[in-house]
C-alpha cells in the first residue's frame, strides 16, 4: 500500500496492519499517523520526519481481513 492508500483506508475506518496483525497502523487524536506493536505498545511514526517516506516497505502494509 502506498502512503496515500494507507491514509485513505484509515479514514475509511479499515483495520490497517504492517507486517502482521500485531502491528496496528492508525491516526491518533492529534492527527499523527502511527504504527503500534499491540503486545508491547512500542510505537513509531508511519513516516520519517519528512512526512513522505514510509517507515517500512509499502508491500508490508495491508488491510486486515482482506
C-alpha positions in Angstrom: 0.0 0.0 0.0 1.2 3.5 -0.8 1.1 6.3 1.8 -2.0 7.7 0.1 -3.7 4.3 0.2 -2.9 3.8 3.8 -4.3 7.2 4.9 -7.4 6.6 2.8 -8.0 3.2 4.4 -7.6 4.6 7.9 -10.0 7.4 7.0 -12.5 4.7 5.9 -12.1 3.1 9.3 -10.4 0.0 7.9 -8.0 -2.0 10.0 -4.6 -1.3 8.5 -1.7 -3.5 9.7 2.0 -3.7 9.0 3.9 -7.0 8.6 1.5 -9.0 10.7 -1.7 -8.5 12.7 0.3 -7.4 15.8 1.3 -4.1 14.2 -1.7 -1.6 14.1 -1.5 1.4 11.8 -3.8 4.3 12.8 -4.3 8.0 13.3 -4.3 9.3 16.9 -6.4 12.1 18.3 -3.6 14.6 17.5 -3.8 13.7 13.8 -0.5 11.7 13.8 -0.2 8.5 11.8 1.4 5.8 13.9 2.4 2.1 13.9 2.0 0.4 17.3 3.0 -3.1 18.3 -0.1 -4.2 20.1 1.6 -6.8 22.5 4.3 -4.4 23.9 3.0 -0.9 23.0 6.1 0.2 21.1 5.1 3.0 18.7 6.8 4.7 15.8 5.5 7.2 13.3 4.1 6.0 10.0 6.6 8.1 8.1 10.0 9.6 8.6 10.1 13.3 9.8 9.7 14.4 6.1 6.2 13.1 6.2 6.7 11.3 2.9 9.0 8.3 3.3 7.1 5.4 5.0 8.7 3.5 7.8 8.8 0.1 6.3 8.2 -1.3 2.8 4.9 -0.4 1.2 4.3 -4.0 0.3 4.2 -4.9 4.0 1.1 -2.8 4.7 -2.3 -4.4 4.3 -5.9 -4.2 5.4 -6.7 -6.9 8.0 -9.1 -9.5 6.8 -8.6 -9.0 3.1 
